[in-house]
Amino acid sequence: MIGVDFDPEPPVTRSFDDAAAAQMERIITDLGRVYQERNEALREVARAHHEALLRLALAAEMRDDDTGVHITRIGHLAEALALALGETPELAHELRLAAPMHDVGKIGVPDMVLKKPGSYTPEERQVMNQHPVIGAQILGRSRIRLFQLASEVALTHHERWDGAGYPHGLAGEAIPLSGRIVAIVDFFDALTMDRCYRPAFSDEVALQMLAEQGGLAFDPRIVACALRHADRLIAVRDEINRNPPDLFSLVE
Amino acid sequence: MKKILIVDDHADIRRLIRMTLEFEDYDIYEAEDGATALLLAEALRPDLVLLDVMMPGDLDGLAVCRRIKGDPLLQGPGVILLTARGQAQDCEAGRLAGADAYLVKPFSPLQLIDVISQQWTAA
């Protein structure tokens, strides 16, 4: 055994007298209180930060969706799909809070592009394709996990499984799971809502379109899972449409 | 920087008070009895004196308080008395002696910090 022999110093024992010990207890009691208050204050700051970003996401969303309920649905649908995939409830919950901010970067896209019916010119396409990068910039490089996740979702929700997506052309599992999940619920939800340039598709048609994109735009495993749990996802969506939850349901 | 003089015959208590005020920007001095307290008060002109009521010797905290408050040279530093639990009469006696505030030992450090900062706003 490697070591150094040494004679330990006899420990100096010295105890507080009663008055000092009582005072020490008060200090420790206060320390506990300050610790609690500090943690509560940090949570409050994170909540306020989250709410501000969510309101920004809502501002971006309300430019082409009068109600802004789309982003609420995306949160709850992403959570439901993550759970269906067997992900942990913790991750699913975080995804519910993070996913609604996926399109916050659209705030940097001009109306003439964002609201244009029909197809884009290459220049317009280039502008539109910047919104994931802008979103990730807005959400920033936070030390808080939730905002790291939100930033990841914003950056990667338009990547495609076959590598033909944007902004980075990632393919397969190089795309973070969060981005792959949100891409799918975003696609399905966007198809089944009325847009200024077309009416909503029926659920059957939308599911069919989703099925066709398995292995192309989307992770085939997640598409298969979404189709298996389509009833559940549709129920979540319909419930939100019947009773749109408060924005605060998306804040921790 | 504000100067605070801690007067208590218990070295441990002085140390704990010093620790409590560590994160506030104060110059902290200590005295272990009433006579030393008066000497230091004259020499240092503290802005505030934290004064234990019950100290051995001729000068207890109330006597020190009266002397400090009565000395025109010192220009009336704030005095916060620290009294033992259950000495309710200390409170009235403290006020008569001119103390600005009092805390019952063992006191909450947060309360001490609050009471001290109130002294600055009151002054």
Interface residues (C-beta under 8 A of the other chain):
Chain A: F16 D17 A19 A20 A22 Q23 M24 E25 R26 I27 T29 D30 R33 V34
Chain B: H10 D12 I13 L16 M19 T20 K105 P106 F107 S108 P109 L110
